[in-house]
Amino acid sequence: TAYAQQVARHLDTQHTAFTVEPGALDLLPKLVWHHDQPFADSSAIPTYLVSKLTRQHVTVALTGDGGDELFVGYERFYAAALAKRMQRLIPRPVWGLGERALAAFPEGTGYYDPLRRARRFVSGAAQPVGAAYQDWISVFSREWIDSALTHHHFHHDPPGDSLSEIVQYNMDTYLPDDLLVKTDRCSMAASLETRAPFLDHRLVELAAQIPMDLKLRGRVTKYVLKQAARGLLPGSIIDRPKHGFGVPIGTWLRRDIAAARDLLLSPEARRRGLLNMTAVERLVSEHADGKRDHGGRLWALLTLEWWHRLFIDPAELTPP
């Protein structure tokens, strides 16, 4: 919160700090109920809790949703641009050699572990950039999905390989189907209304006319937006590396792994026959043993399980 406090001092506004404590599994049924679907983005946890805190003071709040989509703010956009440049210089078979070389080293358990990220980048860059981007943003690998789902399922077509196509793909999917859904459901669950100034149609139309090299300059994302903010905010805020609005879901689920295991491998889950339980049990065991960080994957499966328990299994719907 040091950065938030710095902004508050600079703008002479009141800053309220709130520490999110572990307890994800206790909150999950309520989140699933309010989303009315198996919505598996764990950042719904802090979004819901911050909405409740905000509602104690105001009835309407502004959000920053859309800024990363309009002005190329995600690091994965830079990764896509980098992969496209490197593919022109390095033959695709060499990427496969790099992937096998990285596989020889033990992977850290943290989601942001450097080796884990390098491995994901290299394995993705060995294929067309659009397909690589789709793999980077997916919770589950295509191989795991094919092995774990017992019924036929759809694969989404990947975007094209240009950065503009990848950014548009994000605008068409992640923004409306994840970010805006999450903010709307979590805020309204707390009786808080939200507005997204970045998504004013006039700003969206203006941003669409700005050249891509003014949005992504080298490794600097949101370049033109940051330049526009100079003089309005301290440089330490503008130039700070991007930090997502998430929680350490992997660490939390490792603490509650017994309860998670009971839910995911329960008789009810087995009777549904949706998933190959051997594949699910392997995820649980690897996470429990600290071999891999499957926090995001387990959270998605737990969300699906609770959605069935709340909306599919019972004869009558009962709020948790």
CORSULVEN-V33985 format. One record per backbone hydrogen bond with DSSP energy under -0.5 kcal/mol. CO is the residue of the C=O (numbers start at 0). NH is the residue of the N-H. If there is no record, write none. Layout:
CO | NH
CO | NH
This chain:
0 | 4
1 | 5
2 | 6
3 | 7
4 | 8
5 | 9
6 | 10
7 | 11
7 | 12
17 | 19
18 | 20
22 | 26
23 | 27
24 | 28
26 | 30
27 | 31
28 | 32
29 | 33
30 | 34
31 | 35
31 | 36
36 | 38
37 | 39
39 | 41
40 | 43
41 | 44
42 | 46
43 | 47
44 | 48
45 | 49
46 | 50
47 | 51
48 | 52
49 | 53
50 | 54
51 | 55
52 | 55
53 | 56
53 | 57
58 | 192
60 | 194
62 | 196
63 | 66
65 | 69
66 | 70
67 | 71
67 | 72
70 | 221
71 | 221
73 | 76
73 | 77
74 | 78
75 | 79
76 | 80
77 | 81
78 | 82
79 | 83
80 | 84
81 | 85
82 | 86
83 | 87
84 | 87
84 | 88
85 | 88
85 | 89
88 | 90
90 | 93
90 | 94
91 | 94
91 | 95
92 | 96
93 | 97
94 | 98
95 | 99
96 | 100
97 | 101
98 | 102
99 | 103
100 | 103
101 | 104
109 | 112
112 | 116
113 | 117
114 | 118
115 | 119
116 | 120
117 | 121
118 | 122
119 | 123
120 | 124
121 | 125
123 | 126
127 | 131
128 | 132
129 | 133
129 | 158
130 | 134
131 | 135
132 | 136
133 | 137
134 | 137
140 | 144
141 | 145
142 | 146
143 | 147
144 | 148
147 | 275
161 | 165
162 | 166
163 | 167
164 | 168
165 | 169
166 | 170
167 | 171
168 | 172
169 | 174
170 | 175
172 | 176
173 | 177
173 | 178
174 | 179
177 | 181
178 | 182
179 | 183
180 | 184
181 | 185
182 | 186
183 | 187
184 | 188
185 | 189
186 | 189
186 | 191
187 | 190
192 | 60
194 | 62
194 | 196
195 | 198
196 | 199
199 | 202
199 | 203
200 | 204
201 | 205
202 | 206
203 | 207
204 | 208
205 | 208
206 | 209
210 | 213
210 | 214
211 | 214
211 | 215
213 | 223
214 | 216
214 | 222
215 | 217
216 | 219
218 | 220
219 | 216
219 | 222
221 | 225
222 | 226
223 | 227
224 | 228
225 | 229
226 | 229
228 | 231
228 | 232
232 | 230
233 | 236
233 | 237
234 | 238
236 | 239
243 | 245
246 | 248
247 | 251
248 | 252
249 | 253
250 | 254
251 | 255
253 | 256
255 | 259
256 | 260
257 | 261
258 | 262
259 | 263
260 | 264
262 | 265
265 | 269
266 | 270
267 | 271
268 | 272
269 | 272
273 | 149
274 | 276
275 | 278
275 | 279
276 | 280
277 | 281
278 | 282
279 | 283
280 | 284
281 | 285
282 | 286
283 | 287
284 | 288
285 | 290
285 | 291
286 | 289
291 | 293
293 | 297
294 | 298
295 | 299
296 | 300
297 | 301
298 | 302
299 | 303
300 | 304
301 | 305
302 | 306
303 | 307
304 | 308
305 | 309
306 | 310
306 | 311
307 | 311
307 | 312
